Amino acid sequence: MSAGNEVLARRKGHAAARLCLEALQLFDDLARFSCQDCGLDTMDDNYYMVHDSLWRKAHPKLHGMLCLPCLQRRVGRRLILDDFTPAPINYFGWVFKFCSSE
């Protein structure tokens, strides 16, 4: 391969790597709030905060989201109000509705 072809190949490789990185960043922005089990957008009415011990039991990774039904499935029991922290995000009503719906 000539020197010119090597430079061209490297440039194409860098361009491809940049495109991949941009695509991953775009994907991350779109998928940041998707449930890791079912893909549901958790920003609609599944954005909540549970106590750390419960979260670690259901989701040992530091990053990622779970919708309320998938969290409940992973925990293996019905969620109760005491599972949730007193964070303001939990006062929008969907946590109370979810815990009383079953």
N, C-alpha and C positions, 0 to 999 in steps of 0.2 A: 504494500500500500504506500502510495506516495505521501510526502509530508503534507501536501495540500489536502489530500483525502482524509488523512488522520485528523487534521484540524477541523474539517467539515464534519467528520463523524463525532468528534468531541463536542462541537457546537450543537449538533442534533441531539446528542445525549444530554447535554445541559438543558436544552429547550424542553426535552421530554420530561426530565426530572422536575423542572419548574412547573410544567403543566400538571404533573402528578401532584405536586405539593399544593398548587392552587386548587385542584379538584378536591383534595383531602380537606383543605381548609373550608371550602364551600360546603362539602358534605358535613363536616363537623358543625358548622353554623346551623345547618338545617336539621341535623339529627341530634343536636345537643339535648333537646328536651323530649326525645322519643323514648318510650319504654323499651328497655333492653330485651324484654321477653316477647311483647306483642307488637311493638312499633307505634302504639298509640301516642299522640301528642299530649304530653303531661301538662302542658301550659293551659289547656282548656279548663278542665276541672279536676285535675289530678296532681296539682302542685301542692305539696304539703311538707311537713317536717316531723319525723318521728324521732324518738329517743335513740341516741347513738347505739346503745346495746341491741335494740331491735334491728336497726339498720345493718349492723355488722353481722347479725345472725342471718338476715335475708340476703344481704349483698356485701360480701367481704371486700369488694374492690372499693377504692376511694371515689372513683368517678362513675357516673351513669345515673340513670333515672329508672324508676319502676312506677307504673300506674298503680292505683290502689288495689284493684283486683289481683294483679300479679304479685304485689307485695304480700297480700293476704295468702295467696297460694304458696309462695315461698316460705312464709312463716308457718304455714300448716294449721292455722286457726283463724277464727274471725278477729278482725281488728276491733279494738275498743278505744274509747276516747282517751283513756289513760296512756295509750301507746304514743300519742301525739304530744309534742312539746307545746308550751304556751306561746309559741311564736305567732305573731300577727297573721302570717299566711294561713294559719289553720282556722282563722275566724271568718272565712268567707262563706261558710255554710256547707261546702261540699264534703268536708270531713264529717260533720254531724249527720248529714244526709246519708253518706255511705255507711257509717257505723249503725245507723238506725234502720237501714233499708232491708236488712236480711233477717 
